[in-house]
């Protein structure tokens, strides 16, 4: 069967029109902000309007060059649509940054890094993939409207632009199930309604509801409305873009930190469990093995990091430390890294080896399947560990055939293989990414810690790493080729490897 590019073009065009409309809405905010005296000029307003117009032209071109899909959307068309939605969507989302930088009369003197399209694309793809790695050394030089757009890209990427696409566009029909399954992070979500559009709508309603609650909670905790909205977008998407150079540490407020901790934890939970809660299936939720493991990992890691942090601070201060502050910082960073949000309340690059090693390990574990978080996912970790233990037991008990289960569900051979291949793929991509950065940045004397954690942080959609990409650093200093490599790592991590890799196999493009 021939790959139907026209169907993909039509659907991609619709998605670009949605993005353009959202850029236009932020442009309206920019205009209002200027009239209220919050911005010195209208460069951001003009940039957003022009970006919206350009995106609409691209969307209409793709729309009319294609054709409406029939009752079914093929597997290859669904794969191509999802991959292009992120890659082309990021290209369009980057236009406001680049256009604004070009319109500034003092652009060369501005302390920002939107002076090249590669930088703008890096920031855009980091937003949509909810990675949160930034090339901005001084965020205060960027107008509020672009910071809002930056946060909105997080929020859109949280449950996925394509899931929203399926929820609001019945045109996809039966093919929508394929798009949803390809885009949704982790193994196929359980507990949602049979009809895929109903499932997508239900998840987005839950997502929107939690977003509204967090905005209100952060406002009550002391943030401004603008900061509350931007940080909520980043929290619910487990993204990490902040409006402050020092991230959440810029808000020296325990209530603010606690609210963000709570919602980071909630965002890292499988969203289908919230659907079960709405159906009053409390018992099923409380016994969910992944949820239990997710919370247990957070608890154990918090104890390890807090003890290590307290010991290192006591050694530096040569006396007792503030235990409450150590617990708050330890808990915040564990939750932030575990959920792959990437917010920071302290420079954890200065912490002890044990604390840093624990945080790096959490980058790979990630959040729950079906959440907005990245990483390998807790479910896969559980499956991989149980498969390995079963194989070890089989070595000395050859006659014992033990069924691997997660809760009461038996794991079939296909899922075992898929899980192990995925884990190995992440490990391989991590090593390839690290090697590529070491080679590309050899003239920068890049160290292995920087290269390895930059690779891990982008592949697992975390954001901050260690050393030169630590909590108080940024990615601006990398060369353009390195930024392109890391951009691809972000997409591979967000779409869970196989969706993108499939496009590079010759058989994908052949007539079947």
N, C-alpha and C positions, 0 to 999 in steps of 0.2 A: 504494500500500500504506500502511495506517495505521501510524503509529509506535506500537510496542507498549510503552507505559509500564509495564505490569505486569511484563514481563520485566526491564526495567531496575530496577524497584523491588525485585524479588526478589534480583537479583544484588548490588545496592547494599546491601541489608539484610545479606546474607552478609558483605560487606566490612566493614560497621560492627561486626558481631559479632567479626570478627577483630581489629579495632582495639581494641574494648572488652576483649577477652581480654588483649591486650598491655598496656593501661593497668592492668588488674588485676594482671598480673605485676609491673609497676613498683611498684604499690601494696604488693605483698608485700615488695619490696626496701625500701620506705619503713618498713614495720613493723619489719623486722629492723634497719634502721639506727637506729630509735628505741630498740629494746631494747638495742642495743650502745652507746648513749649518744652517737651521732653527730649527733642532732637534738634540739633542746630541747623540742619538742612533737610532737603527732600531727596537726597541721593538714594537712600534705602527704599523710599516710596517708589521712585522711578524705576529702580532696579527690579523690584518685585513685580511691578506692572508689566515691564518689558519681558521679564522671565515668564510671567503668566501668559502673556500674548504668544511668546515663542513656543511655549509648551502646548498651547491650544492649537497652534498651526501644525506642530508635529503630530499631535493627537488626531486632528481632523484628516491630515494626510494619510496616516496609518489606517484610520477608520475607513475612509473611502477607497483606499487601495486594497482593502481586504473584503471579506464577506462574512455575513452572519453565520455562526456555527449551526449545524443541524441539531438533531436530538442528542447525538453523542459527540464527545470530544475525545480524540484518540490519546493514548498514553504519551506518545512522542510529542504531540501538540501541547499537551498539558505540561510536560517537562520543559519544553522550549518557552512556553508562556511564562512559567514561574521564573526561570532563569533570567529571561529578558526583562521581566517586570522589575527585578532588583537592579540589574545592570543599567538598563535604560532609565529606570526611575531615578536612580542615583545621579545619572548624567543630567537629567532635568532639574532635580533638586539642588544641584550644584550651581545652576545658573544665577540665582539671586546673589550668592557670595561673590562670584566673579564679576558680574555686572556692577555691583555696588563698588567693588574695589576700583574698577575702571572709571567710575563716575566721580570718585573723590578727587578733587583738585590737588590735595596733598597726600595722595595715595602712597607715594614713595616714602614719605616721612612717617606714615602711620605705622604703629606697632601692631600689625596684623600680618597674616601670611596668606591672604587670598590673592596674592599677586600672580599665581599660576593656576591653570585649570586643574592640574594634577592635585595641587593642594586642596582646591575646592571639592574635587571629586572624592578625595580621601575623607574630608570632613563630612561630606554628604553620605557616602557609603557607610562611614562609621556611625552616622545617625540612624540610617534605615536598618542596619544590621544590629542595632542596639549595642554596639561595641563601646562607644564613648571615648575612644582614643582621639585626641585632638592635636591639631597643628597650630593652635592659637597660643602664643606665649603670654599675651595680655588680653584677656577677654573684655576688659572694660572699654577697649577701643572700638568694639563692635556694637552697632546700634541695637536697641532692644527688640526691634522687629525681626532682625536676623537671628537674635538669640531665641526668640519665640519660634521662628521657623526651624531653627536647629533642634529645639526641644520637640517640636511637632513631628519632625522626621523620626525621632525616637518613638513617639507614641504610635505613629502609623506602623512602624516596623515591629512593634511589640507583639501583637497577635498576628501581624502580617497584613500587608496591603492586599495580598491576594485573597485572604480569608474575608476581609471586608468586601472585596470585589465579589466574591461568591455570595455574601450575605445580602448585598443590595442589588445584584444583577441576576435575575432569574434566567437571563438569556443563556447562561452556561448549561442549564438543564442537568442531565445525568453526568456530563463531563465535569461538573463542578466538584463532584466527589473526588475525582482524580486530582484536581488542582488542590483541593483542601488537604488531602492526604500527603501530597508531595511537599506542600509548604509548611504544614503544621510540624513544629519541632518535636522530636522524640517518636517513639512507637505510636501507632494509631491510637488516638485518645479513646478511652472507654467512657461509658456513662452519658453520652450525649444522644440526642434524638436521632432516630433513623434517617429522617430527611436531612440532607447535608445543609440545605439553606437554613433550616430551622436550627441546626446545630451551630452554624456560624453566627447566626443572629443572636442566639442565646449566649454564646461566649462573648460576643461584642457588647451585649447589654450588661453582662457581669463586669466586663472590663471598664465600660463607661461609668457604671455605678461606683466601682471602687475608686475610679479617678476623681469623681465628684466628691466623695467622702474624704479622700486625702487632701484635696485642695482646701476644703473647709478646715480640716484638722491642722494643716500647716499654717493657715491664716490665724487660727485661734492660738497656735503655738508661738506666733510672733512674726511670721514672714509677711512681706507685702503680697498683694494679690498676684503681681507679676511673678515674683520669685516662687510663690506657691504653685502657680500653674506650671512654670518651667520645670521645677523640681519634681512635681507630680508626674509630668510626662516622662521624665527620666527614670523615676522610681518604678512606676507601673510597667514600663517597658524594660526594666532592668538594664537601663542604658548608661547613665552616669554623667551626661553633659550637665554642667552647672553654670550658673550666671556669675560665679566668683572664681578668680584664679586659684584660690585655695580650696575649691570645692566646698563641701558642706562644713569644713572646718572654719570657713568664713562666717558661719552663723554659730557663735559661741553660746549655744542654747541647748541645754539638756532636753527640754520638751521637743524641740525641733528634731534633734537626733533620734529620740525615742520614737517619734511618729514615723520617721523615715525607716527606722529599723523594722517596725511592725509591718509597714507596707512593702518593704523589700522581701520580707519573709512571705507575705501573702502573694506577691507577684511570682515568687519562686515555686509556688504550689501548683500542681496540675489543675487547670481551670475547670476540667470536667467534674472535679470534686465539689466545686461551688454549685454546679448544676445539680449534683446529687443532694447537696444541702437544701437547695430550694425545693426539692422534692421530698424533703424531710427524711432522707435516708441517712440518718446520723450514724447508725451502726456501721454501715458500709464505709463511710468516710473515716471513722475512728479506727477501723481495722485495716485501712489501706496500708500495705507493706512499704510502699515507696514513701508515703507521707511520714510514717514512723522512722524510716531510715534517714530521710531528709532532716527531720528535726533532731534526731540523735547525732548526726554528723555535725550539725551546727552546735549542739550542746558540748560535745566532746572537744571539737576544735576550739571553741570559745575558752574552755578551761585551759587547754594547752597554751594557746596564744596569750591569754591573760596572765598566767603564771610566768611565762617567759618574758612578757613585757614588764611585769612588776619587778622581776629579778634584774633585768637590764637597767630599768630606771633607778632602782635602788643602788645598783653598782655605780651608776654615773653620779647620782646625788649623794652617795656615801651616807645614806640614811633612809628612813621610812618614806614610802611613797603614798600618794593618794589612791587608796584601793578602789574607791568608787570610780575614779577617772580611768584607772587601768581596766576595770571591768567594762566600762562604757566603750572605751576605745577598742578593746579586744573584741567585744561583741559586735560592734559596728563593723569593723573591718572583716571579721569572719563572715557575717551575713552579706556584706557588700561583695566580697569576692566569691563566696559560695553561690550566690544568686547571679553572679557575673554582672552586677550593677556597676561597680567601679567607683562609687563615691568614696571620699576619704575624709576622715576627721583628724588624722595625724599622718606624719611622714613615716610610714611603716618600713621604709628603706633603711631607717636608722635602728630598727629593732634587732633583736638577737636572731641567730641562725635558726633556731627551732621555730620561732614565730614566722619568719619569712618562708621557711621550707613548708610549713603547714599551709600558708596562704597560697603558695605556688601549687601545691597538691590540690587545693580546693578549686583552683582555676580549671583543672581538668575534670574534676567531679561534676561541677556545675549544679544546676537546679533540677527540678522534677521534669519529667516528660510532660508535654502538654502545657508547660508554663511559658512565660515570655523569656526565661533565662536561656543561657547558652551552655557550653560544656558538653561532656559526654552524656550526661544525665544520670540521675541516681538509679533509675530503673536498669539501665544498661550496666552500671557498676555492680548492682545486685546480681544480675544474670551472669555477668562475667565471673564474679567471685564464686558463685554457686557452681558454675560449670567447671571451673578450675578445681574446686574442692572435690567435686564428684569424680573428676579424672584422677586426682591424687588418690582417692579412696579406691578407685578401680585398679590401681597399681598393686595394692596388697590384698584386695578382695576381688579377685578376677571373676568370681561367679555372681557378685552382687551387681545388679543393674538398678541404679537408683534414679528415680524420676526427679528431674530438676523442677522445682515449683517456686513461684513467687506468690505468696499467700496460698490460696487454694487452686490457683491456676497452674497447670503443667506447661512447661516451656517446650515447644516442639523443636525438632532438629533445625528447621528453617530459621526460626528466630534465634536459636543459639548461634548458628553460623553467621547470620546477619549481624548480631551483636559483636561477636569476636572480630569479624572483618571490619566493622566500623571502628572499634577500639584500635585495631592495628592501623587502620587508615589515618586516624587522628595522630597516632604516634609517628607514622611515616611522614605525614604532612608537617608535623612539628619539627622533625629533624631536617626536612627539606627547607622549610622556612628559615630555620636557624642558620643552616649552611649558606643559603642564598644571601641573607643579611650580612653574614661574616665576610662573604666574598665581595658583595656590592659596596660595603662600607669599610673595606680594608684601609683606604686612605684616611678614614676618620679614626683609626685605631680603636674600633669598636671592640668591647670585651665580650666574652662568652655569656656573661650574666645578662647584659643588655640585649644581645641578639636572641638568646633563648627565651627570655621572658617577654620580649616584644613579639616573638613568634607565637608563644603560648597565649599572650593576652589578646592578640588579634584573632587567632584561630578559634579561641574559645569565647570570643566576644566579651572580654572582660574590660579592656581599656588600659589601666595602669599596670606596669610591671615593676621591675627593680632597676637599680643603677641609673642609667641615663634615660630610662623611660619610667622612672619611679613616680610616686604619688605627687611630687611637686614639680615634675618635669613634663615635657610634651614631645610630640613626634615631629616637630617642625624641622629639626636639623637633619633628618634623613634625606638622602638623595631621591630624585623622582623615581628611578627604577625600584628602589626599596619601597617607596610608598605604593607603587603599583602592585608589588608582590604582597604587601600587607593588606591592600584593598581586596585582592583576590582571596587571601586567607580569611578575611572577614566574611566574604560571601560564601566561601566553602563551609565555614563553621556555621553560619546562619541557616544555610540550606542543607546542612548535614551531609556534605561531601558529594554524595553520589549524583545529585541533581545536576551539578556543574560538570563533574567528571564525565558523565554520560555524553555530554555535548562534544567531547573531544575524542570519542570513539568513532571510527569510520562506519561501523554498522548502524549507528544512530541515523545517519544521513542517507543510507542506502534505501532503495525501494524494497519493501518487504511483501 
